Amino acid sequence: MRKFTPIAFCASILLASLCSAAERPNILYLYVDDMGWG
């Protein structure tokens, strides 16, 4: 079950990206501060 979840997630992302081809891609950048390093 542990190995199935990431595979199913990746497969659903791949299928969603193939089904909804947009003219301009939507790009999202996430910047996270204060992760406890240093």
C-alpha positions as CSV (number, residue, x, y, z in Angstrom):
1,M,0.0,0.0,0.0
2,R,2.9,2.4,0.7
3,K,4.3,2.0,-2.8
4,F,1.0,2.2,-4.5
5,T,0.1,5.7,-3.1
6,P,3.1,7.6,-4.8
7,I,2.6,5.7,-8.0
8,A,-1.2,6.5,-8.1
9,F,-0.4,10.1,-7.3
10,C,2.2,10.4,-10.1
11,A,-0.2,8.7,-12.5
12,S,-3.0,11.0,-11.7
13,I,-0.8,14.1,-12.2
14,L,0.4,12.7,-15.5
15,L,-3.1,12.0,-16.8
16,A,-4.4,15.4,-15.6
17,S,-1.5,17.2,-17.4
18,L,-2.2,15.3,-20.6
19,C,-5.9,15.9,-20.6
20,S,-5.8,19.6,-19.9
21,A,-3.3,21.1,-22.4
22,A,-3.3,24.9,-22.0
23,E,-1.9,27.4,-24.4
24,R,0.2,29.0,-21.7
25,P,1.4,26.8,-18.9
26,N,0.6,27.8,-15.4
27,I,3.7,27.9,-13.3
28,L,3.6,28.2,-9.5
29,Y,6.6,29.0,-7.4
30,L,6.5,28.4,-3.7
31,Y,9.0,30.1,-1.5
32,V,9.0,29.0,2.1
33,D,10.9,30.9,4.8
34,D,12.0,29.8,8.3
35,M,12.2,26.0,7.8
36,G,14.3,25.6,10.9
37,W,17.7,25.4,9.1
38,G,20.4,27.5,10.7
